[in-house]
Amino acid sequence: MRYSETLQLFDQACEFPAEHATVVQQLGDIELAAQNGDSVEMSEVLARTSEATYQSAEGLYNSLVGNLDDDFIGRKYYDDRAGSTSGTDEVRTETDRL
């Protein structure tokens, strides 16, 4: 399962607020597939969080996503929406306006 599909799963499979142990018992054996082909069980990812109770599907999803390995991220620091290279400033001068 792709991690992006888990929000809908959490919404359908869990009753909130949900205890961490209950979520792991119900959904912990689900395999999450990384973009590089590797996979990890949801229980392994959720073991990295200190949350005892999740108040909503969104809260559980945010906790899961925040604890995923870098393998689940596409190209790191890639942004196809940026118009200029980050860290550089564009300075316009009078000659630029001619």
Residue pairs with C-beta under 8 A, 6 or more apart in sequence:
1 9
1 30
1 31
1 32
1 33
2 32
2 33
3 32
3 64
3 65
3 68
3 72
6 32
6 42
6 61
6 64
7 57
7 58
7 61
9 27
9 30
10 23
10 27
10 57
10 60
10 61
11 57
13 26
13 27
14 22
14 23
14 26
14 27
14 54
14 57
14 60
16 54
16 55
16 56
16 57
16 60
17 53
17 54
17 55
17 56
18 53
18 54
18 60
19 52
19 53
20 46
20 49
20 51
20 52
20 53
20 54
23 46
23 54
23 60
24 42
24 43
24 46
24 47
27 42
28 41
28 42
28 43
28 46
29 41
29 42
29 43
30 41
30 42
31 39
31 40
31 41
31 42
32 39
32 40
32 41
32 42
32 45
32 68
32 72
33 39
34 40
34 69
34 71
34 72
35 71
35 72
35 73
35 74
36 71
38 71
40 69
42 64
45 64
45 67
45 68
46 63
46 64
46 67
48 67
49 63
49 66
49 67
51 59
51 63
54 60
54 63
70 76
79 86
84 90
